[in-house]
Amino acid sequence: ICMHARMHDRWRRGVVKRGEGEPALYRGEQQHEISRAASSEDPEASLRASGLRPYPWSAAAAARFGRHSHEATKHLFVLSGSIDFDGLTLAAGEGIVIPAGTPHAAIVGDAGVSCIEAFEGN
């Protein structure tokens, strides 16, 4: 597990406060909350009904997506496998919303992952 994910877990449990023990790279970043999306039996249809244009993607087991952010809010649902976003693990059927400008990283689970995602404004 990466150092940032361990720190995120410690913050969530109240062991340390934000800013304590984290690398200088993460200090002062704009703080937005990654939130769970409402569940949907058909994530693609739900995203389209919200006026978004979803597209699928997949990644191999243990793939890593380095810390980055997006200019637009991202909506993502896991179709199969699993992926961890900064300590928030998502399995098949689960989704998240990542607000525009929110720094995040991700690590794919042992079985790989297939997702569908869409960005607001696209």
TORGU-474476 format. One record per residue (C-alpha): residue number from 1; residue in three letters; x, y, z. Coordinates in steps of 0.2 Angstrom, whole numbers. Layout:
BEGIN
<pt><num>NUM</num><residuo>ala</residuo><px>X</px><py>Y</py><pz>Z</pz></pt>
...
***
This chain:
BEGIN
<pt><num>1</num><residuo>ile</residuo><px>0</px><py>0</py><pz>0</pz></pt>
<pt><num>2</num><residuo>cys</residuo><px>7</px><py>17</py><pz>-4</pz></pt>
<pt><num>3</num><residuo>met</residuo><px>12</px><py>30</py><pz>9</pz></pt>
<pt><num>4</num><residuo>his</residuo><px>-2</px><py>42</py><pz>4</pz></pt>
<pt><num>5</num><residuo>ala</residuo><px>-15</px><py>28</py><pz>6</pz></pt>
<pt><num>6</num><residuo>arg</residuo><px>-9</px><py>24</py><pz>23</pz></pt>
<pt><num>7</num><residuo>met</residuo><px>-9</px><py>42</py><pz>28</pz></pt>
<pt><num>8</num><residuo>his</residuo><px>-27</px><py>44</py><pz>21</pz></pt>
<pt><num>9</num><residuo>asp</residuo><px>-32</px><py>30</py><pz>32</pz></pt>
<pt><num>10</num><residuo>arg</residuo><px>-24</px><py>37</py><pz>47</pz></pt>
<pt><num>11</num><residuo>trp</residuo><px>-32</px><py>54</py><pz>44</pz></pt>
<pt><num>12</num><residuo>arg</residuo><px>-49</px><py>45</py><pz>42</pz></pt>
<pt><num>13</num><residuo>arg</residuo><px>-47</px><py>36</py><pz>59</pz></pt>
<pt><num>14</num><residuo>gly</residuo><px>-42</px><py>53</py><pz>67</pz></pt>
<pt><num>15</num><residuo>val</residuo><px>-24</px><py>46</py><pz>72</pz></pt>
<pt><num>16</num><residuo>val</residuo><px>-16</px><py>61</py><pz>64</pz></pt>
<pt><num>17</num><residuo>lys</residuo><px>-23</px><py>78</py><pz>57</pz></pt>
<pt><num>18</num><residuo>arg</residuo><px>-21</px><py>83</py><pz>39</pz></pt>
<pt><num>19</num><residuo>gly</residuo><px>-4</px><py>91</py><pz>36</pz></pt>
<pt><num>20</num><residuo>glu</residuo><px>5</px><py>80</py><pz>50</pz></pt>
<pt><num>21</num><residuo>gly</residuo><px>17</px><py>67</py><pz>43</pz></pt>
<pt><num>22</num><residuo>glu</residuo><px>12</px><py>70</py><pz>24</pz></pt>
<pt><num>23</num><residuo>pro</residuo><px>25</px><py>75</py><pz>11</pz></pt>
<pt><num>24</num><residuo>ala</residuo><px>27</px><py>93</py><pz>7</pz></pt>
<pt><num>25</num><residuo>leu</residuo><px>20</px><py>89</py><pz>-11</pz></pt>
<pt><num>26</num><residuo>tyr</residuo><px>3</px><py>86</py><pz>-3</pz></pt>
<pt><num>27</num><residuo>arg</residuo><px>3</px><py>101</py><pz>9</pz></pt>
<pt><num>28</num><residuo>gly</residuo><px>-7</px><py>116</py><pz>3</pz></pt>
<pt><num>29</num><residuo>glu</residuo><px>-16</px><py>107</py><pz>-10</pz></pt>
<pt><num>30</num><residuo>gln</residuo><px>-34</px><py>112</py><pz>-12</pz></pt>
<pt><num>31</num><residuo>gln</residuo><px>-44</px><py>100</py><pz>-2</pz></pt>
<pt><num>32</num><residuo>his</residuo><px>-60</px><py>93</py><pz>-10</pz></pt>
<pt><num>33</num><residuo>glu</residuo><px>-69</px><py>77</py><pz>-5</pz></pt>
<pt><num>34</num><residuo>ile</residuo><px>-70</px><py>62</py><pz>-16</pz></pt>
<pt><num>35</num><residuo>ser</residuo><px>-88</px><py>55</py><pz>-13</pz></pt>
<pt><num>36</num><residuo>arg</residuo><px>-97</px><py>39</py><pz>-17</pz></pt>
<pt><num>37</num><residuo>ala</residuo><px>-109</px><py>40</py><pz>-31</pz></pt>
<pt><num>38</num><residuo>ala</residuo><px>-127</px><py>34</py><pz>-29</pz></pt>
<pt><num>39</num><residuo>ser</residuo><px>-128</px><py>16</py><pz>-34</pz></pt>
<pt><num>40</num><residuo>ser</residuo><px>-136</px><py>11</py><pz>-51</pz></pt>
<pt><num>41</num><residuo>glu</residuo><px>-141</px><py>-5</py><pz>-59</pz></pt>
<pt><num>42</num><residuo>asp</residuo><px>-136</px><py>3</py><pz>-75</pz></pt>
<pt><num>43</num><residuo>pro</residuo><px>-122</px><py>15</py><pz>-73</pz></pt>
<pt><num>44</num><residuo>glu</residuo><px>-120</px><py>20</py><pz>-91</pz></pt>
<pt><num>45</num><residuo>ala</residuo><px>-138</px><py>24</py><pz>-93</pz></pt>
<pt><num>46</num><residuo>ser</residuo><px>-138</px><py>34</py><pz>-76</pz></pt>
<pt><num>47</num><residuo>leu</residuo><px>-123</px><py>44</py><pz>-83</pz></pt>
<pt><num>48</num><residuo>arg</residuo><px>-131</px><py>47</py><pz>-99</pz></pt>
<pt><num>49</num><residuo>ala</residuo><px>-148</px><py>52</py><pz>-91</pz></pt>
<pt><num>50</num><residuo>ser</residuo><px>-137</px><py>65</py><pz>-81</pz></pt>
<pt><num>51</num><residuo>gly</residuo><px>-132</px><py>73</py><pz>-98</pz></pt>
<pt><num>52</num><residuo>leu</residuo><px>-115</px><py>65</py><pz>-98</pz></pt>
<pt><num>53</num><residuo>arg</residuo><px>-105</px><py>55</py><pz>-111</pz></pt>
<pt><num>54</num><residuo>pro</residuo><px>-98</px><py>40</py><pz>-103</pz></pt>
<pt><num>55</num><residuo>tyr</residuo><px>-84</px><py>29</py><pz>-110</pz></pt>
<pt><num>56</num><residuo>pro</residuo><px>-77</px><py>13</py><pz>-104</pz></pt>
<pt><num>57</num><residuo>trp</residuo><px>-59</px><py>9</py><pz>-99</pz></pt>
<pt><num>58</num><residuo>ser</residuo><px>-49</px><py>-5</py><pz>-91</pz></pt>
<pt><num>59</num><residuo>ala</residuo><px>-32</px><py>-7</py><pz>-83</pz></pt>
<pt><num>60</num><residuo>ala</residuo><px>-22</px><py>-23</py><pz>-78</pz></pt>
<pt><num>61</num><residuo>ala</residuo><px>-19</px><py>-29</py><pz>-60</pz></pt>
<pt><num>62</num><residuo>ala</residuo><px>-8</px><py>-17</py><pz>-49</pz></pt>
<pt><num>63</num><residuo>ala</residuo><px>-8</px><py>-3</py><pz>-62</pz></pt>
<pt><num>64</num><residuo>arg</residuo><px>-4</px><py>14</py><pz>-54</pz></pt>
<pt><num>65</num><residuo>phe</residuo><px>-11</px><py>31</py><pz>-59</pz></pt>
<pt><num>66</num><residuo>gly</residuo><px>0</px><py>44</py><pz>-51</pz></pt>
<pt><num>67</num><residuo>arg</residuo><px>-6</px><py>59</py><pz>-42</pz></pt>
<pt><num>68</num><residuo>his</residuo><px>-16</px><py>71</py><pz>-54</pz></pt>
<pt><num>69</num><residuo>ser</residuo><px>-31</px><py>81</py><pz>-55</pz></pt>
<pt><num>70</num><residuo>his</residuo><px>-44</px><py>85</py><pz>-69</pz></pt>
<pt><num>71</num><residuo>glu</residuo><px>-51</px><py>101</py><pz>-75</pz></pt>
<pt><num>72</num><residuo>ala</residuo><px>-69</px><py>94</py><pz>-74</pz></pt>
<pt><num>73</num><residuo>thr</residuo><px>-78</px><py>84</py><pz>-61</pz></pt>
<pt><num>74</num><residuo>lys</residuo><px>-76</px><py>65</py><pz>-65</pz></pt>
<pt><num>75</num><residuo>his</residuo><px>-90</px><py>52</py><pz>-62</pz></pt>
<pt><num>76</num><residuo>leu</residuo><px>-84</px><py>34</py><pz>-62</pz></pt>
<pt><num>77</num><residuo>phe</residuo><px>-92</px><py>17</py><pz>-59</pz></pt>
<pt><num>78</num><residuo>val</residuo><px>-82</px><py>0</py><pz>-57</pz></pt>
<pt><num>79</num><residuo>leu</residuo><px>-90</px><py>-13</py><pz>-69</pz></pt>
<pt><num>80</num><residuo>ser</residuo><px>-78</px><py>-27</py><pz>-63</pz></pt>
<pt><num>81</num><residuo>gly</residuo><px>-63</px><py>-29</py><pz>-53</pz></pt>
<pt><num>82</num><residuo>ser</residuo><px>-58</px><py>-16</py><pz>-40</pz></pt>
<pt><num>83</num><residuo>ile</residuo><px>-48</px><py>0</py><pz>-39</pz></pt>
<pt><num>84</num><residuo>asp</residuo><px>-42</px><py>11</py><pz>-24</pz></pt>
<pt><num>85</num><residuo>phe</residuo><px>-43</px><py>30</py><pz>-25</pz></pt>
<pt><num>86</num><residuo>asp</residuo><px>-33</px><py>37</py><pz>-10</pz></pt>
<pt><num>87</num><residuo>gly</residuo><px>-39</px><py>24</py><pz>2</pz></pt>
<pt><num>88</num><residuo>leu</residuo><px>-56</px><py>23</py><pz>-5</pz></pt>
<pt><num>89</num><residuo>thr</residuo><px>-58</px><py>5</py><pz>-12</pz></pt>
<pt><num>90</num><residuo>leu</residuo><px>-71</px><py>3</py><pz>-25</pz></pt>
<pt><num>91</num><residuo>ala</residuo><px>-78</px><py>-14</py><pz>-31</pz></pt>
<pt><num>92</num><residuo>ala</residuo><px>-90</px><py>-19</py><pz>-45</pz></pt>
<pt><num>93</num><residuo>gly</residuo><px>-106</px><py>-9</py><pz>-44</pz></pt>
<pt><num>94</num><residuo>glu</residuo><px>-98</px><py>5</py><pz>-34</pz></pt>
<pt><num>95</num><residuo>gly</residuo><px>-95</px><py>23</py><pz>-40</pz></pt>
<pt><num>96</num><residuo>ile</residuo><px>-87</px><py>39</py><pz>-35</pz></pt>
<pt><num>97</num><residuo>val</residuo><px>-88</px><py>58</py><pz>-40</pz></pt>
<pt><num>98</num><residuo>ile</residuo><px>-71</px><py>67</py><pz>-40</pz></pt>
<pt><num>99</num><residuo>pro</residuo><px>-74</px><py>86</py><pz>-40</pz></pt>
<pt><num>100</num><residuo>ala</residuo><px>-64</px><py>96</py><pz>-53</pz></pt>
<pt><num>101</num><residuo>gly</residuo><px>-47</px><py>101</py><pz>-47</pz></pt>
<pt><num>102</num><residuo>thr</residuo><px>-46</px><py>87</py><pz>-33</pz></pt>
<pt><num>103</num><residuo>pro</residuo><px>-29</px><py>79</py><pz>-33</pz></pt>
<pt><num>104</num><residuo>his</residuo><px>-30</px><py>60</py><pz>-32</pz></pt>
<pt><num>105</num><residuo>ala</residuo><px>-20</px><py>44</py><pz>-36</pz></pt>
<pt><num>106</num><residuo>ala</residuo><px>-27</px><py>26</py><pz>-39</pz></pt>
<pt><num>107</num><residuo>ile</residuo><px>-20</px><py>8</py><pz>-38</pz></pt>
<pt><num>108</num><residuo>val</residuo><px>-29</px><py>-6</py><pz>-47</pz></pt>
<pt><num>109</num><residuo>gly</residuo><px>-33</px><py>-22</py><pz>-38</pz></pt>
<pt><num>110</num><residuo>asp</residuo><px>-27</px><py>-39</py><pz>-40</pz></pt>
<pt><num>111</num><residuo>ala</residuo><px>-40</px><py>-44</py><pz>-53</pz></pt>
<pt><num>112</num><residuo>gly</residuo><px>-38</px><py>-28</py><pz>-64</pz></pt>
<pt><num>113</num><residuo>val</residuo><px>-52</px><py>-16</py><pz>-66</pz></pt>
<pt><num>114</num><residuo>ser</residuo><px>-65</px><py>-11</py><pz>-79</pz></pt>
<pt><num>115</num><residuo>cys</residuo><px>-74</px><py>5</py><pz>-77</pz></pt>
<pt><num>116</num><residuo>ile</residuo><px>-86</px><py>17</py><pz>-85</pz></pt>
<pt><num>117</num><residuo>glu</residuo><px>-83</px><py>36</py><pz>-83</pz></pt>
<pt><num>118</num><residuo>ala</residuo><px>-88</px><py>53</py><pz>-89</pz></pt>
<pt><num>119</num><residuo>phe</residuo><px>-83</px><py>71</py><pz>-86</pz></pt>
<pt><num>120</num><residuo>glu</residuo><px>-95</px><py>85</py><pz>-83</pz></pt>
<pt><num>121</num><residuo>gly</residuo><px>-95</px><py>97</py><pz>-98</pz></pt>
<pt><num>122</num><residuo>asn</residuo><px>-89</px><py>85</py><pz>-111</pz></pt>
***
